Amino acid sequence: MRLRTKERLKTLITLTFLITTFLSLNAYSQVEGDRIIAVVGNEIITESDFQYQVQLYARQNRTTEISPYIAQQIFQSMLTNKIMLAKAEQDSIMVSEDEVEKELSSRMDNLVAQAGTPDRLETVYGMPMAKIRNLLRDELRKNIMVEKLKREKFSGGVRVTDNDIKEFYTLYRDSLPDVSEEFELAHIFLERKVSEPEKAEANRIASELLDSIKQGVDFSELATRYSADSGSARLGGDLGFAKKGTFVKPFEEAVYSLKIGEVSEIVETEFGLHIIKLTDKDGEKVRAQHILIPFPTFESSDFETINFLDSLKSKIEMGDLKFEDAAAQYSQDNFTKNKGGYLGKIPLEQLDSNTAEIIKSNSKGSITKPLRSVGRNMEYGYEIYKIINVFPPHKLSLEQDYDRIRKFAESYKENKELENWINEIRESIFVDIKM
């Protein structure tokens, strides 16, 4: 069935997103007894793979309803990826171990940063770090093969001329999304520091647990009951085997100083206080249990950070300090502090409801009051925003949104070429759809 022009554009834009998502976040394992819904070359697509991608799309698009049309596009993107993988294998695209390990290390670092800690990552995935790495390794190898194949095919890139952009806009202007309200912002972010009373309370709890261990209470039992690391707590605090570089420095120094069966004193890291027991050792690898006691959060301890940001705001408004200089000196967002805290244009829908309400209530050029926030590495803190400019919602126009339209045009042209190429290589690939 041929799609109408508007539907075709939406299909291609959706396909771009879905293929990219699938390549970076594929399902990790086949469920026992899982139904196979497609066979492509030597690869399969299972029902659980498909359901995972549907759920992922729903989460990322903040929706609970997936139309049959979108579901079909999700399946087609999975099929497309498998076809490209089969073609890469057919063409004997080679991937070295170094390439895989480099990408794997980068991916693991990103996942840990998103989760906040290795422990939290294990909780999210419900498996130890070593297993996450092993499952990711095979998928990354396949992804690199596909990317190499695409680079060979589209090595020259996709270029659009000024006339191409104008023709694209004329043809598809009614299909292109409107631009929502945007705010050009800069910010100063400060991580909330753990106060001495909070450290003292955590230390009191940790000391009581350590005394119990020294008196013979079972370490695993205490870890299950009291550890804040839920991923390892259900395993009696067991962290599995890990090599050097897996843990943060204070934890690693402590665990490598222990003898098998020995329990550490209280160890402080940015995640809280730990009691560690070394249970096994194999060369440079160690296996340990731990109990994590997090620092409690006393509301009164937030005031120090809030008051400091309020004082910065006052100095800036009085002209005693430039916002850009304050960001460079004090902000703990390392991605923006050397750019005067500049965040760029942020669409309204990308702001949480409280932040959006506060920003909308302030005028251009003003600075907001301190707002509770979460940093790039999931650390909790506070920030103030400078509202540099406000851009009202509007329909895309060549005069105001040329670069945005150019990107749409490039994406459309690239995906038309990709679609044609997929149809060509599909002729030489075995595809059996069982749905």
N, C-alpha and C positions, 0 to 999 in steps of 0.2 A: 504494500500500500504506500503510495507517495504521500509525503507530508506536505501540508501547505507551507508557504514561505515562512510565516511567523513560527509555526511549530518546528520547522527544520532548524531555525536559528536557536530556539530554546533547547532542542535536542542536542545540538553540537556543543553549546555552552555547558549543558549539564554533563555531557559525556567527558568533556575536558576535566571537570571537577572530579568526577567519579573515577576515571582512570588514575589520576594523580593520587586520590585517596587510597585506591586499592593497592597501588604500588608501594605506598608507605605504611599502610596499616592492614595488611592481609590477615585473615583468620589464621590461628597458629596450629591447630591440630584437628584431625578428623575425629568426630565422636563415634564411639563404638556403635555399630549398627546403623550408621548414618546413610541416608539415601543418596545415591549418586544421581545428579540431575543433568550432568553433561560430561562428555569425554572429548578432550582436545589433544590430539597427538598422544603423548605419554602422560598427560596431566588429566586430573578430574576436578570437577566442581561439585561439592556436596551441598546438601540442603542446609547444613549448619553454616557452611561458608557464606551462602546466600543470605541467610537470616542475620548473620553477623553484620554484613554490609548494609542491610536494610536498617538495622538498629543504629549503626554508626551514622548513616545518613540522617536518620531521625534526630539523633542527639546533636549533630553538628548544625542542623537546620532548625533546631528547637521546635519540632513538630511531633505530634503523636499519631498523625494520620499520613500514610503513604499511599498515594493513588496507584492504581494498576499501571498507569503510564510510567510513573517514576520507578516502580518496581521492575518494569520491563527494561528501563534504561540501566538500572543497576546490574541486572543480569547480563545485558549486552556488554557493559563495560568489563565485567568479569570475563566474559567470553573473549572479548577483544584482547585482554591481557594474556590469556592462555594461548591465543592464536599467535601473538607476537613472541611469546616464550617458545612455542613450538618451532617457529621460523628461526629464532636465534639458535636453537639446538640443531636445526636442519643445516644452518649455515656454519656450524661449528664455532660459534662465538665463544672465545675463551675468556675466563675470568681467573685472575691469580688469587692466591690466598692472601697476599698483601692487600689487594684491593678490597677483599671481603672484610679483613680484619680492620682496616682503616675505617670503612663505612660502619662496621659493627661497633667499634669504639665510639665513634661520633654519635651513632643512634642511641647507644646505651647511656652516654652522657646526657643527651637530650631528654631521654625518658626519666632518668633520675632527677634532672633539674625540674621537669614538669611535675613529678610526684613529690619532690621535696627532699626525700631521703631514699637510700636503697631499701630500707625496711618498708617504707610506704609503697614503693614500687612492687615489692614482693607481695604486699597485701592486695594491691590492685589486681595483679595477675594471678594471685593464688598459687605461686610457685617460687622457688628460690632463684636467685640471680643467675646461677649457672645454667639452669634449665631455660630461663628466658633467653640467655645468650645463644644457647644451642638451637632453640626454635627459630630465633631471628636469623641466625647465620644462613640457613638454607633459603629462607625467603629473600634475604638480601642478595645472595648469589644470583637468584633468578631475576630479581629486579635490575641488577647491574647488567646482566645479559641483555635484557629488554632495552635498557637505556642505551647500551652500546649499539644495538641494532638500529634504534631510532636515530642515533647520531650519525651512523653511516648513511642512512637514507636521507636525512635532512641536515646534512653537514653545513650547507650554505645558509641555514636559517630561513625564516619566512620574512620577506620584506613587503611592505605595502607602500604604494606611492600616494601622493597627495590626492590624485584623482581616485585611487582605490578607496581611500577613506571617505571621500565625499560621496562616491557612488554607494558605498556600504551604508552610510548614514541616510542617504535619500531612500534607499530600498527598505531599510530595517528600523527607521526611527521610531515607528509605532511599537516595535517589539522590544526596544531597549528599555531597561529599567530606569525609572526616575531617580534622580540624585536626592537622597534624604538630607535633612538639615545636618550641617557639619560645623564643627568647632575647631578652629586652629588653636592648639594649646601648647603650653609649656608647663612643666611641673617640677616640684622639689619633693623627693620622697625620702623619708627617714624611717628606717626599721625600728620597731619598738624594741627597746633594750630590756633584758630581764633584770628586774630590780633585786637588791640584796635580800629583802624580805621573801621574795619568791624563791630565790636560791636557798635560803635558809629552810623554808618549808619543804622543798624537794629533798634537801640533805637530811632533814629529820626522818622522812619516810624511808629514804635509802639506807640510813644508818640502822633503823629498826629491822629492815629486811636482811641486811648484812649480818647483824647480830644473830638473827634467826638461823641463817645459813651456818654460821660458825658454831651454833649450838646443835647442829645436826638436822635441821629441817631440810627436806628434799628441795634442791634447787629447781628442778622441773616443775614441781607443784607450785612453788612461789611464783615462778615465771608465768605459768598458766593463769594464776589468780590475779597477779598484780602488774605484769608488764604492760606498758602502753603500746608496745609494738605488737599489734594484733596478729600480724602475719606469722611471726615466730612464736608468739605466746601460745597459740593453739598446738604448737609442737614442743612445748616445754621450754621455749626460748631458743631452740636449735636454729642456727643460721646456716647449717650445711658447710661444706668445704669451700674455702675462699682463698684466693692468692693475694699477695701483697698488692696494695693499690686499690683494693675493693672498699676498705673502710676509711673513714675520716682519720686524720693523723693521730689524735689522742687515743682513740679506740684501738687503732692498729698498733701503736707503740705498746699499749697495755697488753693486748692479746698475745703479741709476739714475745713478751717478756715472761709469760707464764709457763709453768711446766704442766704436763698433762694431769688433769684432775685438780689443778690449783684454781682458786677463786681470787679475783682481783679485789683491791680496795675500790672505793667509789671513783668512777672516772667521769669527768665532765666533758661534754661536747656541746655543740650548738643545738643539739636535739634534746638535751636533758642530761640526767645522770644515769650511768650504767653500772651494773655489777656484772662482771664477765667471768665465765668459767671455761677454761680450755679443755675440750673433751678428746681431741685427737690431733695428730700432726702427720703430714705426709710430705716430706721434703720442705718446700717453701709454702705449701698449702697448710692451712689450719682449719680446724672445725671447733666452733665455740657455741656456747649458749650465752644469752644475756637477758637481763631484766632492765627495762627502760622505765625510768621514773621521770615524767615530763615536768617542766617547771610550771607551777600553777599560774594562772593569770589573775592578778589582783587589779581591779578596775582603777584604783587610785594610782597605780604605777604608770598608767597611760598619760597622766597629766603632765609629766615631765616633757615627753615628746611633743604633746599638743601645745604646751606653753612655749616651747622653743620655737615651733613653727609660727605661732602667733606673734612672737617677738620679731621673727624675720619678716613676716607680713607687714608689721607696723613700720619697721625700718625702711622697707621698700616703698611703702606708701608715703612716708615722710621725705623720701628722696635721699636718705642716708646710705642706701645700698641699692645697687641695680639687681633686678631679678636674675639676670644671666650670671652675674658674679656670685650671687648667693647659691645658685644651682651648682656652679663649678666648685664652690668651696664646701658645700654641706650635703648636697643630694647624694643618696646612696644608690641611685639608679645609674650604674656605670655606662649604660648604653646612651644616656642622654645628657649626663652632667657636663661633659665637655662641649656640648652644643647649646649651652644655656638652658638645659632642661627641655629643649624643643621636642615635641611629640608629633608635630605635623597636623594634618586634618583628620579629625576623628568623627566618623558618622555617629549620629545620635543613638542608633540601635546598638552600637558597640559599647556604650556606657551603661553601667548598672543603673537601676532606676533612681537610687538616692543621689548618685553623682550627677546624673543627667538633670535631675530637678534643681540641684544646687547651681550647676553651671548655667542652666537656662534662666535662673533668677538673678544672675549677675550680668552686668553690662560689659560690652567690649572694652578691653584694657584693664578690667578690674582683676582682683585676686580673691579667690575663694577662701573661706575659713578652712582649717585643717579637716580633712576627711579620712576616715578609716579606709585602709586599702590593703591590697595584697601585691607584693612585689613580683618581679619576673621569676624569681626562684621560690615562689610561694611563701616568702616570709611576710609576716604580718606587720603593718606599720601605718603611718599617716602621711598624707601629702597635701600640698596646696597647689592649685592650678592658676596659671595666668591665662586669661582669655584674650588671645591675640586678635582673633577675628571671628565673625559669625557669618556663615553662608546659608541662606534660607533654602528650603527644598525647591527643586526646579526640574524641569525636563531637560534632558541632555541637549546641548547646542554646540555647534562647531566653534562658535566664538568663545564660549566659556569653558568647554570641556573637551577640547581637541585631543589632548593626550589620552584621556579616558576612552574616547571613541576609537582612537588609533589602536589601543590595546584590544578592544572588542573586535576590531577589523582584523588584526593580526591573529587573534585566537580563532576567529571564524575561518580565515583562510588556511591556517595550519590544520585545523580539524577537518576541513574539506579534503585537504591533501592526505591526511591520515586516514580518513574514511575510504578514500579511493584506493589507497595502498593496502589497507586491511582486506578490502574486497578482492584485490589481486592475489595476495598471498594465501587467502583462504582457499583458493582453488587447489593448492598443493598440500593442504593440511587436513588430516582426518578430523571431522567434527561430527559428534553424535549427540544431539540434544534429546534428553529423555523426559522433558517436562511436558 
